[in-house]
């Protein structure tokens, strides 16, 4: 099992109480008793937590507490606006005092959005964007979800983000608001043991992208003193343990990847992701999100190197991805991805068409904040050309 010393990392995180390890029972019971929980709304995916036995294990964890659990399980891998509406109606009908998300990033994102709408009123569309709830209800303090992640990658168990699909427009939309940061998360490495290899790869790559994108984002270094340490620790864990998790998963690799995923979420809570995440927002259903962002990262990183401070920061990773220059470090990172089985180019995915790439480049200007927050800021008037070149190289 991963060294207990990593537990101190969660203690530096002010937003979510993280319980890490395979024996969460006493902590969960104590939490439910402290909250005086009587009725839990449990959000899950449709089948996986039943087929893997995770739902049964969760039920045993709560058996010692006098609570009633009502379950909503119709959450697809890409939750959309209509799903959030159904979840909100479920909450209004059941009137729970505690909401728990048991699942991967999609389940956690959906639960965070639905619980906010249930408490605040309106529709989910009212909260798309940055701090829409916080601005509308200054001083508001809504109750927040409790998370049990079953994959190791999104970090949604500790973030202020919720990605929801707007099928009418064919894009994912983002809620970004401190009001939806989970109150408590139980990171149980064994809950992710059933992930198939493809999911392990995609989610591991998602976590790696979060960690590296945040680490390179020098413009936000001052937002939390420990964020870069979290990033370095997580990157080292993934470089060491992702190949093992893919080919011969055991307790050590599962624990390491669960820890790295959580660290990645902690990093992007304070340090924004960059151009890879910007580009991949409208690619849902065509390519796994984690693969998309990690495959875009080398070309975006090469662009970032045009800022000397990013080149200097890159050299701090040379002990993980060996290289005598920033460019060599990026090349070493790409070799690591290949070793893990990440395709060499987006050309491996027929759904990523030239027309889609052109639309992606043109639409980048619609997100000026993301362009400005990139490790090397992108001028709005030059965004189409720069993004096009990153996409071409990818």
Buried (B, 14 or more C-beta within 10 A) or exposed (E): EBEEEBBEBBEEBEBBBBBBBBEBBEBBBEBBEEBEBEEBBBBBBBEBBEEBEBBEBBEEBBEEBEBEBBBBBEBEBBBBBBBBBBBBEBBEEBEBEBBBBBBBBBBBBBBBBBBBBBBBEEEBBBBBBEBBBBEBBEEEEBBBBBBBBBBBBBBBBBBBBBBBBBEEEEBBBBBBBEBBBBBBBBBBBBBBBBBEEEBBBBBBBBBBBBBBBBBBBBBBBEEBEBBBBBBBBBBBBBBBBBBBBBEEBEEBBBBBBBBBBBBBBBBBBBBBBBBBBBBBBBBBEBBBBBBBBBBBBBBBBBBBBEBEBBBEBBBBBBEBBEBEEBBBBBBBBBEBBEEBEBEEEBEEBEEBEEEBBEEBBEBBBEBEEBBEBBBBEBEEEEBBEBBBBBBEBB
